Amino acid sequence: MLEPSTRLKNLAPYALAKLDLATIRKKKEGVDVIDLGVGNPDQRPAKHIVDSLHRALDDPKIQNHRYPSFAGLPEFREAIAGWYKERFNVKLDPATEVLPLVGSKEGISKFFLAHISKGDGLLLSTPCYPAYLGAAQIAEADTYEVPIVEKNSFLIDLEALPKDVVKKAKLLTINYPHNPTGGIETDEFYKDLLAWTDKNNVFILSDIAYCDLSLDDSYRARSFLEFDTEKKHSVEFHSFSKSFNMPGWRLGFVVGNGEAVQNLLKIKANMDFGVFMAIQRVGIETLKAPKDCIKETALMYRRRRDVFVSEASRLGWDIRRPKATMYLWMKIPRKYETSEAFANDLIEKTGVVVGPGSGFGIHGEGYVRIALIETEERLKEVINRMEKAGFRY
């Protein structure tokens, strides 16, 4: 038998893949499963987005079926740079500081491979998107999980980081608006972070996948590149999956420090190809089109947030209302020792799937993530099932 690599043997099962297995099992048992475990948008992309794909596929003058460039279409890179200038007033060089990706998950994993050698220090802020945890293991990083906790408004306490850990660290991940907690950044935090990274020579990987899913009129997400104006200390990842309801289309990008972006391109060129050219052409039109569809999506998540929080209060939960993202970060009932125990009991007794906080890193324990990917009526049904099964905070 072919022996798997040590890298694979040490790789923990992907947290969200375990949820898929539980969902499949319950459906086979005939259960009407309500899956709030994975952040998988239930809405279709806007009509103009779907129409743009038809045009790209049907145009006989464009051979989208051929191998794409590793670096992406120049006109797509220019559209990304144009969107950054419009959205954040950040100027990018499309030739060197922009790279299209097959979704940000792919890019983040390859970014680690491009910049982390075995044993290099990685400051991974957790709870986090579970893909970070696996990517760090694959890169064989020496990972320190930086706490993202409610008492600090889900912002990193930079001064509390152990000095010996910081001294060894090469890279710090940040993600605002934050998955899974819904925490948001502040100007003061980003200013402090810029000074901190300059002082400690730690590079920043910023992930802004939820930057346009604001659930509060008072909040508009920032880019870290608005502060790191010289792009000396950072790169930033973004995705079409959540804002435009395009998760299965696999389209994202990275921007920022030119040398780091080109390092990622070198890894990418040796491991895969660029994004399907028809999808890139959709990306161009999507970034240039009016963004009314994003506002409608954000309003939908706001309504779902309010319904779930209000209904859950009947069972004793006081859930914080996040100002952004498509998630709720809910404490587990007092009688459960672990989030996984609660999540397992919940699906067995109610057919409701939630994401156990432990799957998002060590600082996620004690919570579960609720993805607001069902209708308001189905979210009310979740609480009704919990009430009938005796689940209370």
N, C-alpha and C positions, 0 to 999 in steps of 0.2 A: 504494500500500500504506500502511495506517495505521502510522505510525511509533511504536514503543514509547517510553515515557517514559525519561528518563535514569535514573530510579530503578530501572526494570526492567532496563535495560541493565547497570547496575552490580551487579545482584543475582546472586550466585553460585548455581549449582544446589544445591538442598537435598540435603545429604549422604545422608540416608536414602532419598530418592527414587532416587538413583543405585543404591543397593543393590537396590531393587525391580526396576529395569530389568535388572540382572545376573541376579537370580533368575529373572525371566520368561524371559530368553534361554536360560539353562541348562535350564529345564524344557521349553522347546520342543525342545531338543536331546535330550530323553528322559532327562536326568540326574535321579537321585533327590537333589534338593537338600535339604540340612540348613541351614536359615536361622537363624543366631544373630546376625544383623545388626541387627535392629530389636527394640526392647523391646515386643513384641506378645504379651501373655500368651496361653498356649495353653489355659488352663482356662476353663470356663464360670463365670459368676457363681453364687453359692450359690442353692439352690432357693428360699429365702424371698425373694430379690431378684427372681428371675424371676416368682414368684407375685405379688409386689406390683405388677409391671407389668401382669399380666393383670387384677388387680383394678381398677387405675386405668383401664385401657382399657375394661373391660366395665361399669363403673358408669354407668348411664344418667343419673344425677343430676348427673354432673360432665362439663362440656363441654370436655374436654381438647384438642379439635381446633381451638379458637379461638386467635386471636393471644394469646400470653402477654405479661405485663407485662415491660417492659424490665428492671425492677428485680427480677423474680422473685417467686414467691409469698411473702407475708409469713410463712406458716407454715414454709416451707423456710428462710428466713433465720433464723427463730427456732430451727429445729432445728440449723442450722450453729453459731449462737451457743451453743446448749446443749451441742453436742459439744465446742467449744473450751473451755467452762468445765469440762466433765467430764475432757477429755483433758489440758489444759494449765493449768487453773485461770486462764484468761484470760477476762475479762469483756468482751463486745462489745455494742454497740448494734445490734440487728438492722436498725433502720431506716436507719442511716447508715454503719455500719462493716462491712457484709456485702453481697456481691453475687454471686449465682450466675452461672456462666459456661458457655459451650458448650465445656467443657474448658479447662484452664489455658493451653494454647498460644494459643488465641484471646485470652484475657485479657491475657497478657503482651505480645503484639503491640500490642493496643490501649492498654495501659498506656504503652508507649513512645510511641505516637502522641499520647497525651494529655499527656505531660510532657516530651518531648524535641523541641526545635526543631532545624532544620538546623544542624549544627556544635556542638551542645551536647556536653559531655564525658560519656562513659559508661564506667564501669569494669566491664568484663565479665570475670568470673572464668572462665578456661578451663583445661582442657577443660570443655565445657559441653553441655547439651542443644542440639543444632544449631539448633533453632527460635530461640534467642536471637540467633544470628549473623545469620540472615535478617531478624528483626524489627529489629535494630539498623541494618542496611543500609536497610531500607524507611523507617525513621524518619530516616535520613541523619544519624545520630549520629557524633560524632568519638570512635571507639571505641579504648580502650586495653585490651588483653587482659592481665588480671592472672593471674600464674601460680599454678596449683593443682598442686603437685608432691609426689612421694612423700617427698622429704627433709624436707619441712615437715609431714609427716603429712596432706597434702592440705588444710591450712589456709592461709589467706591471711597472708602476712608483711606486715602493715600498715605497719610501719616502713620496709620496703624500697620502698614505692611512691614514685615520683618526686614531689617536692613540687610541681613545676609542673603535673604531670598531675592531682594531687589538687586543687590550687587551682581548676582549670577544671572538675572533675567535678561532675556534678549527681546522679548515681545510681550505686550499686554493686549488682551482683547477687550473691547467695549462694544455695547450694543444698546443704542437708545434711538427711539423708544424700545423698551426692553422686553424681550421674550425670555421667560414667561410671565414676569411680574407686572408688566405694563408701566414700570417706572420710567421717568423722563429725565433728560439732562437739564442743566441750567447753564447760563452764560458763565457764572462763577466757577462751576465745576470744570467746564472746558478750559477756562483760563488757567485754573490751578493745575489741571492735567498737563497742559502745554508746558508750563514752567517745570513741573515734576519730571516729565519725560526728557526735557532738555538737560536738566540737572543730572538725571540718572542714566542717560543714554539708553533708554528703553523705547523700542519702536511700538507704535500704536496700530492695531488692526481694528478699524471701526466698521460696524455693520449697521446700516440704516434701512433694513428691509421694510420697516413699518413707518417710515418717515412721513408718509402722506395719509396714514390712517389715524387722523386726529379725531378724538371723540369729544373734544371740548373746544369751544370757540376761542378760548383764551390761550390755546397752545398751538404753536407752529414749530415743528421740529427743526433743529439746527444740524448742520454738517460740521464735523470736527475740522474739516478743511477751511471753514470760515475763520478758524482761529490759527491753525497751522498753515498760514497763507503761503509760506515758502515751500510747502509740501516736503519739508525736511524730515518730519518725524512719523509720517502716517500714510496709509492707504485706506480706502473706504469701499465697501461692497454694497451693492444694491441689487434688487431683484424685481422682476415684473410679476412675480407669483401672487403677491398679496394685494398690492394696490390695484392691479388690473385683472384679478381673478384668472391668472394664467399659470397656475402651478405645473400643469402637465406639459406646457409648451417649452419649458426649460430654457429660460432666458434671463440673464443677469449681466452684471459687469463689475469691474473693479477700476478705480481711478486713484490718482495720487502720485506718490513718489515715483518718478520715472524709472529709476534703477530697480526698485522693488517690483514694479509692474513688468518690466522686461525680464526679470528673473523668473517670474511666474510664467511668462510667455515661453521661455526656454523649456521649462518643465512640461508645459502644455503641449508644445510641439513634439515632444518625445513620447507623450502618453495618449493623445487623442487628436482630433481635428477641431476646427472652429465650429460655430453654431450654424445649423442649416440656414442657407442664405435666404430662403423665403421667410423664415422666422425673424431674421435680422431686418428684413425690409418691413415686416410688421412693426418691429421695434422702432424704426425710424418714424413711421406714420403715427404710432402711438405716442411717442414723446413730443411730437410736434402738434398733435391734435389738442383741442380743448379738454380740460380735465374734469368735466362735469360728472363723468362716470365714477371717478374716485370719490367725489363729494357724496354721491348717492350711496356708494358702498360704505363709506364712513358713517353716514347717518343710519344705515341699516344696522351696523354693529353697535352704534350707540343705543338704538332702541332695544336690541337684543340684550345688551349689557344691563340696561335699566330693568327690563322684565325679569331677568334671572336674579339680579341682586334683590329686587323687591320681593319676588316669590320666595327666595331662600331665607329671607328674614323671618318668614313664618316659622321656620324650623330652627331658629336661633342663630343663624349665621349673620355676622356683620361684615360683609365683603366690601373691601375698598373698591371704589369706582375709578378705574384707570382713565387717564386722559388720552390714551392712545393704545394702539394695537387691536387685536381681535380676541383677547384672552382675559380671563379672570383668574386670579391667584387666590385659591380658597384653602383656608386652614382645614386640616382633617379633624374629625370629632375627637374629643378628649379620650375616649375609651380605646382608641387605636394607637398602637406603639409605632407603626410605620405607615407611610403613605401608600406603599405597595399593598399592605394588608387591607387598608381601607378601599383602595381601587379594586382589588380582587373581590372583596365582599360585595361591593356595589354592583359590579357587573353580574355576579352570580345571582343576586337577589332582585335586581331591577332591570338588567339588560342595558344599563348605562355605562359607557366607557369614558373614563377620564384619565389624564396623564399623571401618574404618581410623581411627586416632586423629586424623589430620589433619582429618577431617570434623567434629571436636568443637572445633576452634580450634587456634591455632599451638602451644599447649603440650600438645596431645595427640599430637604426632608422636612416633614411636618405640614406640607401643602400638597395640593393637586392643582393641575392646570385645567381650566375649562375653556375649550375652544368654542367660540360662538358661531358654529357652522351649521346650526339648525334654525328653523323658523321659530318665531316667538311662541307659537302654539306648542311646538315640540319641546321648547325649553320649559314651558309651563308643565308639560307632561313629565319631564324629568323630575321636577320638584314633587309632583303628585305621586310618582312612583316611589320616590324616597320617603315621602310621608307615610304611605301605605306600608312600606317595608320597615318603618321604625327608625329611619336615619335622621338624627338630629345632631346639632353641634354640641 
